[in-house]
Amino acid sequence: MLVLTRKAGESIQIGEDIEIKVVAVNGDQIKLGIEAPQNIEIHRTEIYKQIIQENQVASQLTKDTINLLKNAKKD
């Protein structure tokens, strides 16, 4: 992990397309601004993990549904 120190108004460049800017620092909170192409999804980590979990559940339901349909055809 790369750890950098930045002050409000300073930024970090990731590749050619992504810039992360420190917008404000208030106590223990930091506000970040992110400029990136629209095709790049940006989520808070806890939201991203929730999306992954929900996708796994949805894909499992799909497999279960397919198996039920296969079994229904046999009957």
ABEGO torsion letter per residue (X at the ends): XBBBBBBBGBBBBBEAABBBBBABBBEABBBBBBBBBAABBBBBAAAAAAAAAAAAAAAAAAAAAAAAAAAAAAX
